[in-house]
Structures are given as structure tokens and as C-alpha cells.
Amino acid sequence: MIRLKTLFMINSSLKVSLLAFIVMLGTLSGYPSQLSAQSDSQNLDRIVAVVNDNIILKSDVDRRVAEFLQRSRQQSRGTTPSFSKELWYNALESVIDQYVLLENARMDSVTVSSEQVSNAMQRRIDQMIQQAGSKEKVEQALGKSIAEVKAQFRSQFREDMIVREYRRLKIEDISITRPEVKKFYEDIPRDSIPTIPEQVELSQIVRIPPPLEDAKTNARQLAKQLRDSVLNHGKDFEALARRHSDGPSAQKGGLLPLMPMNELVPAYATAASNLETGEISNVVETSYGYHIIRLNKRVGDKISTNHILISVDKNQVDKQVAIKKLNAIRDSVLNHGKSFAKMAQRYSEDKNTASVGGKILNPQSGGRLIPVNQLDPALQRITYLLEEVGDISEPKSFTPDKQNAKTAYRIVKLDNRIPEHTANLKQDYERIKNMALQEKQIRAMQQWLEKLRDQVYVKYHIDKPSSVDPLQKQIKQQTRNPAVSEEQKQSNTR
């Protein structure tokens, strides 16, 4: 049976990834008694293992356990794993295996480009924003701007991607036949075959209400006044930033440390790059509001700046403009034969769905079908009102995940609906195939890892049980859980 540490390895990053970091903020406090039970020093951190020159701390393993338990709780529809000694030691083995993979990947000259790292980090940031509800909430939880987070975690993220690429190269040629899929399905006990919940395919067209002109004028005017206070009245830039800036770095005097210009908003980067060291910019408008920028340092394509951000009051918007536009689009589709997909490509202001004709994709699998019980509450309520395939909702307000706005409006089209049913090879062959392939890949990975361990130095600094029994029942549930399997499949192919 597959060892639990291998599931850890597939589900988690080499170190605390950006997504794991935000998970930790809300979950570590939920396991203080269990995690502290593993320590002999009243929660003081300690070295638990070494892989070549890489030190593994108890806190690294604690975070891995907390992330796994949190993720299992979110995904499971039945019994979830609970903390245990076996779970903790399997998490340790998982961390060791990640470093074993990293060391061997370096020896085999496996690399990833800077562009790949930047794109992957942005995707992970987008996931965090979607989970938290807004960019501002993420920045508030982390206590720093998204740009600062990217700069801090970039090297760790690169290592994680190297490990993923090394795994991908190993398993990319592993395939599975139809007889193997059939045997995998037939080996599942009849009372353990999962129930597939009701699923839907949805499309949307989103419009963001424009700010009232008075709100923009007031924000722009305040930014001009603050710039004048610095240039003509000798006011301290940092003091004004701490008092007036709406940016997440306000309490640091608006400081954005040295970072690549391509990680900054284009208008901001362009304005800053045209400054001399110590110079103050004119008022710069971005999607976040109005900025006053001071250039501190330039090193190659990296810059350090301080800025004061004055946001436009997002509550002062003209919602009727968005509603009127969506009603016109809806009428064009329902009564004049226009294509919803083409209207979405032309008019939707949600950049993530507009390019694909408004299609809302499952964030775990990347496919169209989404379980109704996994939709956000606002979208779920709309879905219940759509009775027939092809129905389009009235314009409804919602809080967008990634746009710099508090409120947006959308119309939603029901493209397909599949009722709840027991998983079977006819309706769910691809899903079952992915689960069977994943299990085969994990077994191959386990055998490969045992060979790789012989090529690096591994030393334990704690007493390790002579035999840590895998949690067979929990593993089986994880492997048979379709929601978990879909996420693991996505993780394997990144």
C-alpha cells in the first residue's frame, strides 16, 4: 500500500509555499497541543534531520502536518485524518524525500527558467487571493505587499519547481491501459465506491461598476496635495505615507524593497524607472488608485521605492452602468441569437474567464465540471435559480476575487448539469483513469525514491521508530477520494 509520506510529497511544496503560508496563518493555532507533544523542549525549535547541507527543523514538519490536516478537512466528505505520531513521522519522511529529490535534481542539472518561476508564483498568488477573497485581505494577513511576498519566497519557490520538474520527468512516460483502469475500479470495495455530487458547467460575463467621477477627483486631488507637501513644504515622505497611504506598506513609510520591475504594476514601473535617485514622481494612476513615488535605488532591472497610495473610494460606484450593460448583453443572447461565449470575450471584465468565452473552470482539476457544493455561496445561489441548460441569470452583484474592486456584477449561464450519482466507468471513466494512473505513479515514485536516498547523506537527529506503520485506511480513503485525486493530478502535471 502507498505510504502516507508519498501523499504528503505530492500534496505539498518543498518548503512552505505561498499557499501553504496563508494556510498556516489560520491553521497552526488549531493544533498546539498535538504538535507540542512531539517536542522535548517546550515548543522550542530543534533540528530533526539533515539531508546533505540542508537542515530540517521540527517547525518545518509541524507546518507540513498542519497543512495536510487543513487540506484534508477542506476536501474530505467523510472521515478526515487526525493527528498521530505516525502522521508526524510520515511528514518528516516527506520533507526528507523532498530534499533528496532536490539534491539529485541538482546533480542531474534540472533547472527552471526565471519566467517559469514568475508565472507559477503569480498563479499561486491568484489562488491565495481567490481563497482569501481579495488582494487586500492577503496582504493584510501576511503583513506585507504581494510584491514583497514574491521577493521573499522566490528562491524557495524555484527549489520547489525544480523538484516538481524532476518528478515530472520521472513519471511523464508512465501510462495506464484500459484493463488496468477496469481492474483498479473493480478492486474498490462496493461500499467504498465514491458518490459523485451534483456537478455543473457555468459561464459568466462580468462588469465592474465605474467609480463616480467625484470619487476619482477627490483621490487625485489628495495625492497632488501630498506631493506638494513633500516638494514645496518640506514634509517627510515616510511620515505622510504612514499617515495617509492606503497601501499595505504604509506602516513602513511606503517602502517597497529592491525587486524586479516586471513584478510591479506597469504604470508604476514605468514612472519609477524614469526617475533619478531621490526624485519624486508626478501623480501616477494605476488600477489601485493614485501613487506618489520616490526612487531610492536602482540595481540592474531592480528598483527600490517608497510610495504613497491614495485609493479611490470603492463604495462610490455607478452600479446602474454595469447592470444596464449586462441586461443588454443578456437580451442579445436570449432574444437576438448572439453567442454568449463571443459576448463574454468582447465585454466581460473578468480577464481569467473572458478569454475562454466566460467559462468558469474548476480550480482543482482545470476542467469544466464543478461540484455544486464547491461553488462559492453567491454562485451557488445563482445556480439553484437556473432550472434548464441554457438559462441565463439576471445581473447579480458579487465580490470579485482578483479585480481591484469591492463589487462587480455578472450574468451566469448554465451550460450543463449532471445529477449526483455513484461513480461508474461509463460516466466517470476519465476521473477513474486519473485516479488509477495517480496510484501507479505514486508506486513508481516510491521505488525510485528508495534508490535516490542511497545517493545523498541523510542523518536523523531524533529517535526514529523502527517501523512507522502507514495509515492504511486513511491512505485508501485519500486515494479513492475523487476531489483529492483531482488536485493531486493537477499538482503532478505542474
ZAMARGU-4260 file (C-alpha; in steps of 0.2 Angstrom, whole numbers, plus 5000, padded with zeros to 4 digits):
<rodrens>
0) 5000/5000/5000 | 5006/5018/4996 | 5015/5026/5010 | 5007/5041/5018 | 5023/5051/5016
5) 5021/5050/4997 | 5004/5058/4998 | 5012/5072/5008 | 5026/5074/4994 | 5013/5076/4981
10) 5001/5087/4990 | 5014/5099/4997 | 5029/5110/4992 | 5047/5108/4997 | 5046/5122/5009
15) 5031/5132/5015 | 5024/5138/4998 | 5014/5154/4997 | 4998/5145/4998 | 5004/5134/5012
20) 5010/5150/5021 | 4992/5158/5021 | 4985/5141/5026 | 4997/5141/5041 | 4991/5158/5047
25) 4974/5151/5050 | 4978/5133/5055 | 4994/5131/5065 | 4985/5138/5081 | 4972/5123/5079
30) 4985/5110/5083 | 4996/5117/5098 | 4994/5103/5110 | 4997/5089/5097 | 5012/5097/5089
35) 5020/5102/5105 | 5018/5084/5111 | 5032/5080/5098 | 5044/5092/5106 | 5055/5088/5121
40) 5059/5107/5124 | 5043/5116/5127 | 5039/5121/5109 | 5057/5127/5106 | 5063/5123/5088
45) 5076/5110/5085 | 5085/5101/5071 | 5076/5084/5067 | 5086/5078/5052 | 5099/5084/5039
50) 5100/5080/5021 | 5117/5084/5014 | 5119/5103/5019 | 5100/5105/5021 | 5094/5106/5039
55) 5076/5101/5043 | 5068/5109/5058 | 5054/5102/5069 | 5044/5118/5064 | 5046/5113/5045
60) 5037/5096/5049 | 5024/5104/5060 | 5019/5116/5046 | 5018/5101/5034 | 5007/5091/5046
65) 4996/5107/5049 | 4994/5110/5030 | 4990/5092/5027 | 4976/5091/5040 | 4969/5108/5034
70) 4968/5102/5016 | 4961/5085/5021 | 4947/5094/5031 | 4943/5105/5017 | 4942/5091/5004
75) 4935/5076/5013 | 4917/5072/5013 | 4919/5059/5026 | 4931/5054/5039 | 4947/5065/5040
80) 4964/5060/5046 | 4968/5065/5064 | 4985/5070/5072 | 4995/5055/5077 | 5014/5050/5079
85) 5013/5040/5063 | 5007/5056/5054 | 5021/5067/5061 | 5035/5054/5056 | 5027/5052/5039
90) 5028/5071/5037 | 5046/5071/5042 | 5050/5057/5029 | 5041/5068/5016 | 5051/5083/5020
95) 5067/5072/5019 | 5061/5065/5002 | 5059/5082/4995 | 5077/5087/4999 | 5083/5070/4992
100) 5074/5075/4976 | 5081/5092/4976 | 5099/5086/4979 | 5098/5073/4965 | 5089/5086/4953
105) 5104/5097/4955 | 5116/5083/4952 | 5106/5080/4936 | 5106/5098/4931 | 5087/5100/4931
110) 5083/5119/4930 | 5068/5130/4928 | 5068/5147/4920 | 5065/5164/4929 | 5050/5166/4918
115) 5043/5150/4923 | 5045/5154/4942 | 5037/5171/4939 | 5022/5164/4931 | 5020/5150/4944
120) 5021/5162/4958 | 5008/5173/4950 | 4996/5158/4948 | 4999/5153/4967 | 4996/5172/4972
125) 4980/5171/4962 | 4974/5155/4971 | 4978/5164/4988 | 4968/5179/4983 | 4953/5168/4977
130) 4954/5159/4994 | 4955/5175/5005 | 4943/5185/4995 | 4953/5199/4989 | 4971/5205/4987
135) 4970/5217/5001 | 4965/5203/5013 | 4980/5193/5008 | 4992/5207/5011 | 4984/5211/5027
140) 4986/5193/5033 | 5004/5192/5028 | 5008/5210/5034 | 5017/5214/5018 | 5013/5218/4999
145) 5011/5205/4986 | 5027/5211/4978 | 5037/5209/4995 | 5030/5191/4997 | 5036/5187/4979
150) 5053/5194/4983 | 5054/5184/4999 | 5048/5167/4993 | 5056/5167/4975 | 5071/5156/4979
155) 5061/5144/4989 | 5048/5143/4975 | 5062/5140/4962 | 5068/5125/4973 | 5050/5118/4974
160) 5048/5120/4955 | 5064/5111/4952 | 5058/5096/4962 | 5041/5096/4953 | 5050/5096/4936
165) 5062/5082/4942 | 5046/5072/4947 | 5038/5076/4931 | 5052/5069/4921 | 5052/5053/4930
170) 5033/5050/4929 | 5029/5058/4912 | 5031/5041/4902 | 5020/5031/4914 | 5004/5027/4906
175) 4989/5016/4910 | 4979/5004/4900 | 4960/5002/4900 | 4961/4984/4908 | 4972/4992/4922
180) 4959/5005/4925 | 4945/4992/4925 | 4954/4982/4937 | 4958/4997/4948 | 4939/5001/4948
185) 4934/4983/4952 | 4946/4982/4966 | 4937/4996/4975 | 4925/4988/4988 | 4907/4991/4983
190) 4903/5000/4998 | 4918/5012/4996 | 4914/5017/4978 | 4913/5036/4979 | 4897/5046/4976
195) 4900/5060/4963 | 4890/5075/4969 | 4879/5086/4958 | 4890/5095/4945 | 4888/5110/4934
200) 4896/5119/4919 | 4894/5138/4920 | 4899/5153/4910 | 4899/5171/4916 | 4900/5189/4909
205) 4907/5201/4922 | 4906/5220/4923 | 4914/5231/4936 | 4904/5247/4940 | 4915/5263/4936
210) 4919/5274/4951 | 4909/5290/4952 | 4919/5304/4944 | 4919/5314/4961 | 4927/5299/4970
215) 4942/5299/4957 | 4943/5318/4958 | 4944/5318/4977 | 4958/5304/4977 | 4968/5313/4963
220) 4967/5330/4972 | 4973/5322/4989 | 4988/5314/4980 | 4993/5331/4972 | 4992/5340/4989
225) 5003/5327/4997 | 5016/5328/4983 | 5016/5347/4985 | 5018/5345/5004 | 5034/5335/5001
230) 5041/5345/4987 | 5037/5363/4992 | 5034/5362/5011 | 5047/5350/5017 | 5036/5337/5024
235) 5043/5320/5027 | 5039/5307/5014 | 5038/5292/5026 | 5028/5301/5039 | 5015/5306/5026
240) 5015/5288/5019 | 5012/5281/5037 | 4998/5294/5039 | 4989/5294/5023 | 4994/5279/5011
245) 4981/5265/5008 | 4995/5253/5003 | 5000/5238/5013 | 5017/5245/5016 | 5010/5261/5024
250) 5017/5257/5041 | 5034/5255/5033 | 5034/5273/5026 | 5028/5266/5010 | 5044/5256/5007
255) 5045/5243/4993 | 5062/5234/4994 | 5073/5230/4979 | 5063/5220/4967 | 5062/5217/4948
260) 5052/5230/4939 | 5042/5217/4930 | 5034/5212/4946 | 5027/5229/4948 | 5011/5236/4940
265) 5017/5243/4923 | 5012/5261/4925 | 5021/5261/4942 | 5036/5253/4935 | 5037/5265/4920
270) 5035/5280/4931 | 5048/5274/4943 | 5061/5269/4930 | 5061/5287/4923 | 5066/5295/4940
275) 5083/5299/4946 | 5088/5293/4963 | 5079/5303/4976 | 5067/5311/4964 | 5048/5312/4967
280) 5036/5307/4953 | 5021/5316/4947 | 5004/5308/4952 | 5003/5291/4944 | 4987/5282/4941
285) 4986/5263/4942 | 4971/5251/4944 | 4975/5253/4963 | 4972/5272/4964 | 4984/5286/4963
290) 5003/5285/4968 | 5017/5297/4973 | 5033/5288/4970 | 5051/5291/4976 | 5065/5281/4968
295) 5078/5275/4982 | 5090/5264/4972 | 5092/5255/4955 | 5102/5239/4953 | 5101/5232/4935
300) 5082/5229/4932 | 5078/5230/4950 | 5072/5246/4960 | 5068/5251/4977 | 5055/5264/4980
305) 5044/5272/4993 | 5026/5277/4988 | 5010/5284/4995 | 4994/5276/4988 | 4978/5285/4988
310) 4964/5273/4983 | 4948/5278/4975 | 4933/5275/4987 | 4927/5259/4980 | 4910/5262/4988
315) 4906/5276/4977 | 4902/5267/4961 | 4889/5269/4947 | 4881/5251/4948 | 4867/5255/4936
320) 4880/5257/4922 | 4885/5239/4925 | 4868/5232/4927 | 4861/5241/4911 | 4876/5234/4901
325) 4873/5216/4907 | 4854/5217/4904 | 4858/5222/4886 | 4870/5208/4884 | 4858/5196/4891
330) 4844/5202/4879 | 4856/5200/4864 | 4859/5182/4869 | 4841/5176/4873 | 4831/5186/4861
335) 4843/5190/4846 | 4853/5174/4844 | 4870/5181/4850 | 4883/5169/4856 | 4886/5170/4875
340) 4904/5165/4873 | 4908/5178/4860 | 4899/5192/4870 | 4910/5186/4885 | 4926/5188/4875
345) 4921/5205/4870 | 4913/5213/4885 | 4917/5203/4901 | 4929/5212/4913 | 4935/5196/4921
350) 4951/5193/4912 | 4953/5175/4918 | 4936/5169/4910 | 4934/5182/4896 | 4947/5174/4885
355) 4939/5157/4886 | 4921/5163/4882 | 4916/5166/4900 | 4919/5148/4905 | 4922/5146/4924
360) 4934/5132/4927 | 4937/5120/4942 | 4952/5127/4951 | 4957/5110/4957 | 4955/5100/4940
365) 4956/5113/4927 | 4941/5106/4919 | 4923/5112/4916 | 4913/5102/4929 | 4912/5109/4946
370) 4903/5101/4961 | 4889/5112/4966 | 4894/5111/4984 | 4911/5118/4980 | 4905/5134/4972
375) 4906/5150/4982 | 4890/5154/4991 | 4885/5168/4979 | 4887/5157/4963 | 4879/5143/4972
380) 4863/5153/4975 | 4863/5158/4956 | 4865/5140/4951 | 4849/5135/4961 | 4839/5148/4951
385) 4844/5141/4934 | 4832/5127/4930 | 4836/5122/4912 | 4853/5121/4902 | 4854/5137/4893
390) 4846/5148/4906 | 4855/5164/4910 | 4853/5173/4927 | 4848/5191/4930 | 4863/5203/4934
395) 4869/5199/4952 | 4882/5208/4962 | 4897/5199/4970 | 4914/5202/4977 | 4927/5198/4963
400) 4942/5188/4968 | 4956/5196/4958 | 4949/5213/4951 | 4954/5228/4961 | 4935/5232/4966
405) 4924/5229/4980 | 4909/5225/4970 | 4905/5218/4952 | 4890/5212/4943 | 4888/5197/4932
410) 4876/5186/4922 | 4878/5167/4923 | 4874/5154/4910 | 4870/5136/4914 | 4880/5126/4901
415) 4877/5108/4908 | 4871/5099/4924 | 4875/5081/4930 | 4865/5075/4944 | 4873/5066/4959
420) 4877/5048/4955 | 4888/5033/4961 | 4905/5033/4951 | 4905/5021/4937 | 4916/5018/4922
425) 4903/5024/4909 | 4900/5041/4916 | 4917/5044/4925 | 4930/5034/4915 | 4942/5049/4914
430) 4941/5053/4933 | 4944/5034/4937 | 4958/5033/4925 | 4966/5048/4933 | 4965/5040/4950
435) 4972/5024/4944 | 4986/5032/4935 | 4990/5043/4950 | 4991/5027/4961 | 5003/5019/4948
440) 5014/5034/4948 | 5015/5035/4967 | 5021/5017/4967 | 5034/5021/4954 | 5039/5036/4964
445) 5041/5027/4980 | 5053/5014/4972 | 5063/5027/4964 | 5065/5037/4980 | 5072/5022/4989
450) 5086/5021/4976 | 5089/5040/4977 | 5091/5040/4995 | 5107/5030/4993 | 5115/5044/4984
455) 5114/5058/4997 | 5118/5060/5015 | 5103/5058/5027 | 5105/5059/5046 | 5091/5059/5059
460) 5093/5070/5075 | 5079/5062/5084 | 5074/5044/5089 | 5065/5037/5074 | 5053/5022/5077
465) 5060/5006/5070 | 5044/5005/5060 | 5031/5019/5056 | 5016/5010/5050 | 5007/5019/5036
470) 4990/5024/5040 | 4982/5011/5028 | 4964/5016/5030 | 4967/5034/5028 | 4978/5032/5013
475) 4965/5021/5005 | 4952/5035/5008 | 4963/5048/5001 | 4967/5038/4985 | 4949/5034/4982
480) 4943/5052/4986 | 4939/5060/4969 | 4942/5078/4975 | 4959/5074/4982 | 4964/5064/4967
485) 4960/5078/4955 | 4970/5090/4965 | 4985/5078/4966 | 4983/5075/4947 | 4985/5094/4944
490) 5000/5095/4956 | 5009/5081/4947 | 5007/5090/4930 | 5013/5107/4935
</rodrens>
